Amino acid sequence: MIRFGSRLYFAILLVITVLAPLNPEASGDEIPKFIDQRKESGLYIGNPLGHVAVWGDYNGDGWQDVILSSMSLRGWAKPRGNKKTRSALDKPEAKRNQNFLLFASTDGKSFSETSEMAGLPDLKGKSASWADYDNDGYLDLAVTTIAAGKPPVLFRNSNKFTFTDVSRKAGLTIEGANPNQVLWVDFDNDGLVDLFQAGTGGSILYRNQGDGTFKDVSGPAGLGAKTKTNGAVWFDSNNDGYQDLFMTNTGYNSFYMNVGDGTFTDYTEKAGLPGELSWKTSSACAGDYNGDGFIDLYITNIGRSIRNALYRNNGDGTFTDVTAETGTADAGDGRTCAWTDIDADGRLDLFTTNHIRPNRLYRNSGKGSFMDAAPKAGLDSPIDVFSATWADYDRDGYIDVLLNGHAGLVLMKNNGNSNNSITLKLEGDGEKTNTSAIGARVEVRSPAGVQIREVSGGRGCCEQDMLPLYFGLGTAEAADIDVRWPSGKVCSFKGIAVDKVNEYKISEIKCVIDPSS
């Protein structure tokens, strides 16, 4: 565990980053260029201080829709940033002056605002996350707001694709915890997604009772410590089928291992994940960057000279800080992070954002090191991004990103045109696995390597990527797929074509895989 002098460590990091040999594959024209689609898409936020962006197909038509919000306490103001981060879409006379907006897509090219039609009120959103909590086949929405001490708001979706606030009826009434982030997770694998809120006044785990209500089980579960928590991420760190919890705190971070009986063990010190007392960790994201079958962890820290950290999962319950050797420190007052395969080569790349410094897009060399490709990809700005949410929104086989922050909102389309990919939409049986399949793990094997992903109920500062899982496959024409559902059931498929069909739907019932319509 590295805790020595930050100045010396940071100097070493800078030297390694500068002198690290360039990956030939990551220095040519194969780096995709991301194109600003704000004007074409019709997306906007009505107020300054953009904050939340989450993808989710709320009307079940196969196209990703999106929730956007700002934290503004005032009316429209001219966005900060350079001219290229501004747009006519930001002008108040063009759009409604609202903080919380739902946009629907019907063709993957443009979006129309449906907030009022869907029955969503105007909120000052701090975080949001989609999941089908009642297993009726419709994605529901949980939101935290900037209202001090107020609990999350839960909106139930219906077959008319309209939302009803069921927060009080559901039992989400505990005040004073100051929630920053809300995430969905089926921590006990009972087929029902539970709700976790991370807050500076303490975090709360709400267990889904299966009757439309939730119960605070934080204390009995062993998660009752009153840490100043800024956010969290759930992932299966030891491949036992249960989701473990990493909490991003002010001061030392926390890591809880899921025992599997409804309780957790504080494993922070044993795992090597406390970080440093001087840290204020703002976000965390999890992904298997080195393809060894164990999910690794990246965190961002607030502070212009405080580094971020990449922890490699050793597969034995411990993690090793490999920030220096991988060149991924990015000390710049971190906002959020995400693992994604920007070039569809089968290796997870790392995206991070900062307050006053450019974004970083650390391209994975496949040899244990990364190179910043953000300027060449066109993703180094806008700065001060809180939500960087990833989805193949136009279904062209390349992963795109929506950036929302205090310097503006921008939808960046990935203009890649060479490698194959596959997107898998998972549907749990609604009994032993939640219909959203949150917590399901997929392994894809192809000539591009072995890759694992988990369906996640939220990550980063305050965002959530699309629920369908995206895998880059290089030049492969077919892949083998294994799905391990939270129920424990495994579905396996051999030789699935990916050269002509890049989207499939997989159902837990009867283990069926079909091209997605």
ZAFI-808249 format. One record per residue (C-alpha): residue in one letter; z, x, y. Coordinates in steps of 0.25 Angstrom, whole numbers, plus 5000, padded with zeros to 4 digits. Example, Ala and Ser with C-alpha at 12.3 -4.5 7.8 and 13.67 -1.06 7.14 Angstrom:
A503150494982
S502950554996
***
This chain:
M500050005000
I499650065013
R500550055025
F500450195032
G500150225046
S499050125051
R498450215061
L498150325051
Y497650215041
F496750155051
A496150285054
I495850315040
L495250175039
L494350205050
V493850345045
I493550285031
T492850165037
V491950255045
L491750365034
A491550265023
P490150285017
L489250175020
N488750085008
P487250095008
E487149955003
A487949905015
S487149985026
G485749925025
D485049795027
E485849725016
I486949695025
P486649545029
K486549505043
F487349385048
I486749285057
D487449205068
Q487149055065
R488048985075
K486948925083
E486148875070
S487448825063
G488048735073
L489448795071
Y490448805082
I491848795086
G492248715098
N493348805104
P493648955105
L494549035096
G493749005083
H494649025071
V494348945058
A493048945049
V493048895035
W491848855026
G491948735017
D490948625011
Y491848505015
N490748405012
G490248464999
D488748475002
G488648624998
W488648675012
Q489848745019
D490448675030
V491448745040
I492748725047
L492848795061
S494048795070
S494548865083
M496048885087
S495748855101
L496748795110
R495748775121
G494348725124
W493048805122
A492948945128
K491849045128
P491949125115
R492249275116
G491349375110
N490049435113
K488749345116
K488249345101
T489549275097
R489349165107
S488549035104
A488148915111
L488848845100
D490148885107
K489848805119
P490748685122
E489648595126
A488948615113
K490048575103
R491448505102
N492648575107
Q493448575094
N494248675086
F494048625072
L492648595067
L492048565054
F490548595052
A489648545040
S488448605035
T487248535028
D486248645027
G486948775029
K486248795042
S486948715052
F488348645053
S488748515060
E490148485065
T490848375056
S492248385061
E492448245067
M491648185056
A492448245045
G493748205052
L494348345056
P495148345068
D495148455079
L496048565075
K496348715079
G496148775066
K496748905061
S496248905047
A495648805037
S495248805022
W494448705013
A494848654999
D494848524991
Y496348514990
D496348374983
N495148404974
D494348294978
G493048374980
Y493148384995
L493548505003
D494848485011
L495248565023
A496548635027
V496748685041
T497848765049
T497848745064
I498448825076
A499548715078
A500848795077
G501548775064
K500748655059
P500348645044
P498948645039
V498048525041
L497348475028
F496148385029
R495648315016
N494148295014
S493548165008
N492248125002
K491848085016
F492048225020
T493048185031
F494448255032
T495848185033
D497048265038
V498048255026
S498948365030
R500248285031
K499948195019
A499648325011
G501048385015
L500548495024
T501648475034
I502448605035
E502548655049
G502948785055
A502148885046
N501048915056
P499948915046
N498849015049
Q497948985037
V497748885026
L497148915013
W496948835000
V497348894986
D497648834972
F498848934970
D499348864958
N497948834951
D498248684950
G496948634954
L497448604968
V497248684981
D498548724988
L498648755003
F499248885009
Q499548905023
A499749045029
G500649035041
T501449125051
G502649035049
G502549045033
S501449005023
I501448875015
L500848855001
Y500548704999
R500348664985
N499348554982
Q500148444975
G498848374970
D499148244977
G498648274991
T499948344995
F500348484996
K501748554994
D502348675000
V502648764989
S502748894997
G504148924993
P504148894978
A502848974977
G503449094983
L502649094996
G503749055005
A503949185013
K503849165028
T502749265032
K501949265044
T500649235037
N499349235044
G498449205032
A498249215017
V497249225006
W497349174992
F496649254980
D496949284966
S497349434966
N497649454952
N496649374945
D497649284938
G497049154943
Y498049124954
Q497849144969
D498749244976
L499149244991
F498949345001
M499649315015
T499249385028
N500449405036
T501049465049
G501749585043
Y501649615028
N500649525020
S501049445008
F500349434994
Y500849324984
M500449334969
N500249194963
V501149194950
G500349074945
D501548974943
G501448924958
T502249044963
F501949174970
T502449314970
D502549404982
Y501649514978
T501349584991
E502049714989
K501649734975
A500149694978
G500149794990
L499749695000
P500849685011
G500049765021
E500849815033
L501949755041
S501149785054
W499949695049
K499649555053
T498649515043
S497749405048
S496849375035
A496549405021
C495349395012
A495249414997
G494049464989
D493649564977
Y492849664986
N492749764974
G492349674963
D493549714954
G493949564951
F495149574960
I495249514974
D495549604985
L496149574999
Y495849605013
I496649575025
T496549585040
N497549625050
I497749585065
G497849715074
R496849805080
S497349925072
I497849855060
R496949875048
N496449765038
A496649795023
L495849785011
Y496749774998
R496049804984
N496549714973
N496949814962
G496949704951
D498449734947
G499149654958
T499049764968
F498149784980
T497749924987
D497349935001
V495949995001
T495649965016
A495450115019
E494550145008
T493650025010
G493550035025
T494049895028
A495149905038
D494549835050
A495649855059
G495349755070
D496249645071
G495849565059
R495549415059
T494949385045
C494249435033
A493349395022
W492749445009
T491249405007
D489949465002
I489049465014
D487849535007
A487949464993
D488049594986
G489249554977
R490249634985
L491249564994
D491249615009
L492349605019
F492249535033
T493349545043
T493549505057
N494349555069
H494949515082
I494249605092
R493349695083
P492149665075
N492149595061
R491949685049
L491049655037
Y491449755027
R490349765017
N490749805003
S490049924997
G490449894983
K491150034983
G492550004989
S492150015003
F491549925014
M490749945027
D490749865039
A489449785040
A489849685050
P488949735062
K487649745053
A487949605047
G488249545061
L489649505058
D490449595067
S490649485077
P491149395082
I492449455082
D493849385081
V493449305069
F494549225062
S493749155052
A492549215044
T492149115034
W491049145024
A490149055017
D488649045013
Y488548925022
D486948925021
R486948945006
D485949055007
G486749154998
Y487349235009
I488749225014
D488949185029
V490149185038
L490649095049
L491549175059
N492549095068
G493449165078
H493849185092
A492549245096
G491649135091
L491049065079
V489849115071
L489149085058
M488549205052
K487449185042
N487249295032
N485749335032
G485749405019
N484549395011
S484549484998
N485749464988
N486049354979
S487349274980
I488049154973
T488949054979
L489848974970
K490548844973
L491648814964
E492248674961
G493548664954
D493848544944
G494848484954
E495948484943
K496248614939
T495448684950
N495348634964
T493948584967
S493848694978
A494048794968
I494948874977
G495548994969
A494348994959
R493849134956
V492349174953
E491849294947
V490349324948
R489749434940
S488349494943
P487649624945
A488249624959
G489649634952
V490849554949
Q491349464960
I492549374961
R492849264972
E493949154973
V493749024980
S494649034992
G495448935000
G495449025013
R495649165018
G495549265030
C496149215043
C495849065042
E494549045034
Q493949005021
D492549045015
M491648945008
L492348894995
P491048934987
L491049074982
Y489949174987
F489549294978
G488549394982
L487749444970
G486749554976
T485449544968
A486049474956
E485249354950
A486349304941
A487849304940
D489049274931
I490149184936
D491549154932
V492449054939
R493949054937
W494448924942
P495948904946
S496148824934
G495848944926
K494548894920
V493348994920
C491948954922
S490849064918
F489449064921
K488349174917
G487049214924
I487149114936
A485849134944
V486149184958
D484749224963
K484149084965
V485449004966
N486549054974
E487548934974
Y488248874962
K489348764960
I490348794949
S491248684944
E492448704936
I492248574928
K491348614916
C491148754923
V489748714929
I488948794938
D487748734946
P486948774958
S487548724971
S486748614978
***
